Amino acid sequence: MGKAKVNMVIRFLKGMQAEKVNVLGAEEAQKDNELIQKAIEDIELFYEAELER
């Protein structure tokens, strides 16, 4: 996956975190957002070499 696509996926997931807070409220969205954050971190680690280019 190219750098642009990786960044697009990460931006989408971060947007999803914000939307969950807007829809569910911060407290209800917290657990989901923690899972999404773990996915973001996993993607960043997996594609670390591509993100540095």
C-alpha positions in Angstrom: 0.0 0.0 0.0 1.4 3.4 -0.9 2.1 6.3 1.5 -0.9 8.2 0.2 -3.3 5.3 0.8 -1.9 4.6 4.3 -2.3 8.3 5.2 -5.8 8.3 3.8 -6.8 5.2 5.9 -5.4 6.8 9.0 -7.2 10.1 8.3 -10.4 8.2 7.8 -10.0 6.3 11.1 -9.3 9.6 13.0 -12.4 11.1 11.4 -14.3 8.1 12.6 -13.1 8.7 16.1 -14.3 12.3 16.0 -17.7 11.2 14.6 -18.2 8.6 17.3 -17.6 11.3 19.9 -20.1 13.6 18.1 -22.8 10.9 17.8 -22.3 8.9 21.0 -20.6 11.4 23.3 -17.1 11.2 24.7 -17.9 8.7 27.4 -19.7 6.2 25.2 -17.2 6.5 22.4 -14.2 6.0 24.6 -13.9 2.2 24.3 -14.5 2.2 20.5 -12.0 5.0 20.1 -9.4 3.1 22.0 -9.8 0.2 19.6 -9.6 2.5 16.6 -6.5 4.1 18.1 -4.9 0.6 18.5 -5.7 -0.1 14.8 -4.1 3.2 13.8 -1.0 2.4 15.8 -0.8 -1.0 14.2 -1.1 0.4 10.7 1.6 3.0 11.5 3.9 0.3 12.8 3.2 -2.1 9.9 3.7 0.6 7.2 6.4 2.5 9.1 9.0 2.2 6.2 6.5 3.5 3.7 5.4 6.4 5.9 9.1 7.6 6.1 9.6 7.9 2.4 
